[in-house]
Amino acid sequence: MSHFRILSIAIAALLAVLQTEAQHNPNRARYGSVRHVFGDGVNISDSIDVYRTLVNNRPVDKDFLNDPVFAIVGKNKSFYFSIGANLKFVGSFDWGNPSSDAVNSSVGSMTPAVPGDRQAFAMTAQGSNVYFNIIGFPQSANQIGLFISLKLDKEPDSRYVVHANYVYMRYRDLLVGYSTSLYNDKAADPFTIDAHGPIASGAHDNIQVNFQKYLTDKIRLGIGVEAPRSDYTNYIPDTDASEGFAESVRQRVPDIPVYIGYTPDTFSHMRLSGILRCITYRDNIAGKNRTVPAAGLKFTGSWVADPFIFYAQTQCGKGIASYIQDNAGLGLDLVPDASRPGHLVAPWAWGCIAGVQYNFTKSLFATAIYSYMHNYVDPYVSAVGTPYEDQLRSGHYILGNVIWQLSPLFRTGLEYIHTVRNNCDRSSISNNRLSLMLSMSF
């Protein structure tokens, strides 16, 4: 029997297996399956193994929901190679206090609109990506995986630039490279057209080394060492805003994330995550460095009750602004202590997300999300960074969408988002966004 004939039988059988699985998993039903496998000695078992191996090496991320469309199998099955790409075209219309970013609805970056500038229409291909999934020595004790994703971002002058989205290798239970923080649980993020996502979700991608292992068939443990990142507001008096007051010092202690996860069935999960940090800053009054301990705790999960999928997240902590989506970049890891000149303190913050997805059919679903976050920041004065009165106190994020999988390659959807920003001076602004997406993936 020819290799082509064997290949056809293998793919037909694999599609039948995946179709049966899809009846029990609405998420997977939307995103297709392996289409082509090339190489010597292809059979049904090989096709299934290739599929599973490639899927296990990709990140848990809504940008990579499509299953691998094709793969190349090396001679003697010494490697698997798959390449994919996603085009994400989004048109949006804002009213209220429009964002300058057509694909990211951020509460943290919201600013009041000037009179006459309260509506905006925009289009973008931002968020499109190409990725490479490579497995060496597959199905062996020394299997090693490499995943590289390159993503388009838009510059303020409308130019597009490419940046690395994921660059990591996996060896057994070890991951080394650039990926989402181990403190994040992207499996608990509902699908959104908005690339920013709910305001209380994880925001941090990082260089890291982590170890994740199933202790039993239902319990998984993870621990990591990540490059430290600090984002704090220095104590710099208004009367002396320059000389003698350093803005920051380099960090000396890595961030330590850890989690324990429980999978009660094939498609649901629960996870308890923690993060430990030591943030160093320069006290220019005392003329010495100080270190503030910081920590966060997060509970996340998703539960499948066909045709519903429920999502939940809640987290709280001190000095973890860099790990909460809409706090990133606001200088909220540490802020000046009004009672002790030169000292910084770590503010408390907490946030939550509740989401539900309803699957009308295998190719049509709708999602509803509510997210809230709150920062407990005492009044401070500093000549740099965001003034206290303009600092983010709390935010709301309400989303509804309908997504239609037109074919295994094409997806479209319509989404509405309402965002509210409340500042520390009790002022408030809001925005509304309607987005239309056309996405092509292979």
Secondary structure, DSSP 8 states (H G I E B T S, - for coil): --HHHHHHHHHHHHHHHHHHHHTT-HHHHTT----EEESTT--HHHHHHHHHHHHHHS-S-GGG-S---EEEE-GGG-EEEEEEEEEEEEEEEEESS--S-SS---STT-----TT--EEEEEE-TT-EEEEEEEESTTSTT-EEEEEEEEEEE-TTS-EEEEEEEEEEEETTEEEEEEE-TT--GGGS---SSSS--TTS---EEEEEEEEEESSSSEEEEEEEE-----B-----TT--STT--S-----S-BEEEEEEE-SSSS-EEEEEEEEEEEEEEETTTTEEEEEEEEEEEEEEEEEETTEEEEEEEEEEES-GGGSGGGTTSSBSSEE-TTSTT-EE--EEEEEEEEEEEEEETTEEEEEEEEEEEEE------SSSS-GGGSEEEEEEEEEEEEEE-SSSEEEEEEEEEEEEEETTS-EEEEEEEEEEEEEE-
